[in-house]
Amino acid sequence: MTSGGGDRQTASLASAPAKAQGCTVTNASGSYGNVDALSGAASDSTSTFTVTCQGSKNKTVRLCIEMGAGSPTDAGKRALSNGTRYLDHEFYSDPSRTQLWGSWGSVVAAYGSGGVAQDLPFGGNSSVSKTFTVYARVLANQQTVAPLTIRGAMRRPGSGTAIKQPHPARTMNGGTTIWTATVLANCSVSATGVNFGSSGPINTNIDATGTVSVQCTNATPYTVALNGGNAAAGDPTQRKMSKGSETITYGLYQNSARNLPWGSTSGGNTVGGTGSGASQALTVYGRVASQATPSPGTYTDTVVVTVTY
């Protein structure tokens, strides 16, 4: 895993009708932890930051807080980055994550519009603080993101986390805020069986196919092994379908010519691939070779599919 990139955000605050003598704002660093992008589900997290202002007793300061898109972005969307790889995420001002937390006084559809306004009454104090929660979400349906650790430095050059006051405007930086996420390597597998159908005497080859479907995170190498079935056959061409004590010998292969057996020997007869985030279908080629025909009935076997990544 490597880390890098820079998702730079801006938070700005303005005061009205009273002007604070000075305000400070802490950063809102956070982490999404481990993210399973392959599932396609969103991943949520939260963070907090605190604004502290000095001012006149019995006055109220209005805070106008913004979260800029940051830099760089992924085609205009707020994103954590690692080099040229991105993980799109978003900030919200409510726990249901329906109110995007964007830039104050601007409309940028990709990362929200408008900041958050909050009146901060001093009451009988000359100093008052308010803690805010940022509701963050890694957006859903990003299965093509490759496994990596990504991070963002949420501070736009020249402004950073800021407090603005009208008459005149005042800006105060609150430091760099870092968000991180680790996209995990993951795979899932499913299969459809090989059905040789019905047959009379087995005096010629009987061929059929099945499918193994593998879905792995983007750029994740994997191998698919097929075990020896209920008979634990060491030779992939000598698996056994059975009915009681009677058996029918068959083989499973990697290719249509059926000359490359498909087994479970790593580096020998397994099948490899590289994930793309989408499901990848691998054809299993089965063959029952000519052999002595057992009594009529249904013959079955169970083969375990194992994906290693």
Residue pairs with C-beta under 8 A, 6 or more apart in sequence:
1 147
1 148
1 149
1 182
2 82
2 148
2 149
3 82
3 149
3 150
3 151
3 180
4 81
4 82
4 83
4 150
4 151
5 72
5 80
5 81
5 82
5 83
5 150
5 151
5 152
6 70
6 71
6 72
6 81
6 152
6 153
7 70
7 71
7 72
7 73
7 78
7 79
7 80
7 81
7 151
7 152
7 153
7 154
7 179
8 68
8 70
8 71
8 152
8 153
8 154
8 155
8 156
8 157
9 67
9 68
9 69
9 70
9 78
9 91
9 152
9 154
9 155
9 156
9 177
10 66
10 67
10 68
10 70
10 103
10 155
10 156
10 159
10 160
10 161
10 162
11 25
11 28
11 49
11 65
11 66
11 67
11 68
11 161
11 162
11 174
12 64
12 65
12 66
12 103
12 104
12 115
12 159
12 161
12 162
12 163
12 164
12 171
13 23
13 25
13 51
13 63
13 64
13 65
13 162
13 163
13 164
14 62
14 63
14 64
14 104
14 163
14 164
14 165
14 166
14 169
15 23
15 53
15 61
15 62
15 63
15 64
15 163
15 164
15 165
15 166
16 61
16 62
16 166
17 60
17 62
18 55
18 56
18 59
18 60
18 61
19 55
19 61
19 165
19 166
19 167
20 53
20 54
20 55
20 61
20 163
20 165
21 53
21 54
21 55
21 56
22 53
22 54
22 170
22 172
23 51
23 52
23 53
23 54
23 61
23 63
23 163
23 172
24 51
24 52
24 53
24 163
24 172
24 174
25 49
25 50
25 51
25 52
25 161
25 162
25 163
25 172
25 174
26 49
26 50
26 174
26 175
27 49
27 154
27 161
27 174
27 175
27 176
27 177
27 178
28 47
28 48
28 49
28 132
28 134
28 154
28 177
29 47
29 177
29 178
29 179
30 45
30 46
30 47
30 134
30 136
30 179
31 45
31 179
31 180
31 181
32 43
32 44
32 45
32 89
32 136
32 138
32 179
32 180
32 181
32 182
33 43
33 45
33 181
33 182
34 182
34 184
35 43
35 87
35 138
35 181
35 182
35 183
35 184
36 43
36 184
36 186
37 87
37 142
37 143
37 145
37 183
37 184
37 186
37 217
37 277
38 143
38 186
38 187
38 188
38 215
38 216
38 217
38 277
39 186
40 140
40 141
40 142
40 143
41 140
42 137
42 138
42 139
42 140
43 137
43 138
43 181
44 97
44 135
44 136
44 137
44 138
45 136
45 137
46 133
46 134
46 135
46 136
47 133
47 134
47 136
47 179
48 131
48 132
48 133
48 134
49 131
49 132
49 134
49 161
49 174
49 177
50 129
50 130
50 131
50 132
51 63
51 65
51 120
51 129
51 130
51 132
51 163
52 127
52 128
52 129
53 61
53 63
53 120
53 122
53 127
53 128
53 129
53 163
54 126
54 127
55 61
55 122
55 126
55 127
55 128
56 122
56 126
57 122
57 123
57 124
57 125
57 126
58 122
58 123
58 124
59 121
59 122
60 119
60 120
60 121
60 122
61 119
61 120
61 122
61 128
62 117
62 118
62 119
62 120
63 116
63 117
63 118
63 119
63 120
63 130
63 163
64 104
64 115
64 116
64 117
64 164
65 101
65 104
65 115
65 116
65 117
65 118
65 132
66 101
66 102
66 103
66 104
66 105
66 115
66 116
67 91
67 101
67 102
67 103
67 111
67 112
67 115
67 134
68 102
68 103
68 111
68 156
69 76
69 77
69 78
69 102
69 103
69 108
69 110
69 111
70 78
70 79
70 111
70 152
70 154
70 156
71 156
71 157
72 79
72 81
73 79
73 110
73 111
74 81
74 86
74 88
75 110
76 108
76 110
76 111
77 86
77 88
77 110
77 111
78 88
78 89
78 90
78 91
78 110
78 111
79 86
79 87
79 88
79 89
79 152
80 86
80 87
80 89
80 150
80 151
80 152
80 179
80 180
80 181
81 87
81 150
81 151
81 152
82 148
82 149
82 150
82 151
85 145
85 146
85 148
85 150
86 145
86 150
87 138
87 142
87 145
87 150
87 181
87 183
88 138
88 139
88 142
89 136
89 137
89 138
89 139
89 179
89 181
90 97
90 100
90 111
90 112
90 136
90 137
90 139
91 100
91 101
91 112
91 134
91 135
91 136
92 98
92 99
92 100
92 101
92 134
92 135
92 136
92 137
93 99
93 100
93 101
93 116
93 134
93 135
94 135
95 133
95 135
97 135
97 137
100 111
100 112
100 113
101 112
101 115
101 116
101 134
102 108
102 111
102 112
102 113
102 114
102 115
103 111
103 112
103 113
103 114
103 115
104 114
104 115
105 114
105 115
106 113
107 113
107 114
116 132
118 130
118 132
120 128
120 130
121 128
122 128
136 179
138 181
143 215
143 217
143 218
143 277
143 278
144 218
144 276
144 277
144 278
145 183
145 217
145 218
145 277
146 183
146 217
146 218
146 219
146 220
147 183
147 184
147 185
147 186
147 217
147 218
147 219
147 220
148 182
148 183
149 180
149 181
149 182
149 183
150 180
150 181
150 182
150 183
151 178
151 179
151 180
151 181
152 178
152 179
152 180
153 176
153 177
153 178
154 161
154 176
154 177
154 178
154 179
155 161
155 173
155 175
155 176
155 177
159 171
159 173
160 173
160 174
160 175
160 176
161 173
161 174
161 175
161 177
162 171
162 172
162 173
162 174
163 170
163 171
163 172
163 174
164 170
164 171
183 217
184 217
185 216
185 217
185 220
185 309
186 216
186 217
186 220
186 309
187 214
187 215
187 216
187 217
187 220
187 222
187 275
187 307
187 309
188 214
188 215
188 216
189 212
189 213
189 214
189 215
189 224
189 305
189 307
190 212
190 213
191 210
191 211
191 212
191 213
191 284
191 305
192 210
192 211
193 210
194 208
194 209
194 210
194 252
194 284
194 286
195 208
195 210
196 206
196 208
196 250
196 286
196 288
197 206
197 208
199 206
199 288
200 293
201 293
202 248
202 288
202 290
202 291
202 292
202 293
203 290
203 293
204 290
205 287
205 288
205 289
205 290
206 287
206 288
207 258
207 285
207 286
207 287
207 288
208 286
209 283
209 284
209 285
209 286
210 283
210 284
210 286
211 281
211 282
211 283
211 284
212 224
212 226
212 281
212 282
212 284
212 305
213 279
213 280
213 281
213 282
214 222
214 224
214 273
214 275
214 279
214 280
214 282
214 307
215 275
215 277
215 278
215 279
215 280
216 222
216 273
216 274
216 275
216 276
216 277
216 280
216 307
216 309
217 275
217 277
218 275
218 276
218 277
219 274
219 275
220 274
220 275
220 309
221 272
221 273
221 274
221 275
221 309
222 272
222 273
222 274
222 275
222 307
222 308
222 309
223 266
223 270
223 271
223 272
223 273
223 307
223 308
223 309
224 270
224 271
224 272
224 273
224 282
224 305
224 306
224 307
225 263
225 264
225 265
225 266
225 270
225 305
225 306
225 307
225 308
226 236
226 252
226 262
226 263
226 264
226 284
226 303
226 304
226 305
226 306
227 263
227 264
227 303
227 304
227 306
228 234
228 236
228 239
228 263
228 264
228 303
229 239
229 240
229 301
229 302
229 303
230 240
230 242
230 301
230 302
231 239
231 240
231 242
231 247
231 301
233 239
233 240
235 261
235 263
236 251
236 252
236 253
236 261
236 262
236 263
236 269
237 251
237 253
237 261
237 287
238 249
238 251
239 249
239 250
239 251
239 252
239 301
239 303
240 247
240 248
240 249
240 250
240 301
241 247
241 248
241 250
241 299
241 300
241 301
242 248
242 299
242 300
242 301
243 294
243 295
243 297
243 298
243 299
243 300
246 294
246 295
246 297
246 299
247 294
247 299
248 288
248 291
248 294
248 299
249 288
249 289
249 291
250 286
250 287
250 288
250 289
250 301
251 258
251 261
251 286
251 287
251 289
252 261
252 262
252 263
252 284
252 285
252 286
252 303
253 259
253 260
253 261
253 262
253 284
253 285
253 286
253 287
254 260
254 261
254 262
254 269
254 271
254 285
255 285
256 283
256 285
258 285
258 287
260 269
261 269
262 269
262 270
262 271
262 284
262 285
263 269
263 270
264 270
264 306
266 308
271 282
273 280
273 282
275 309
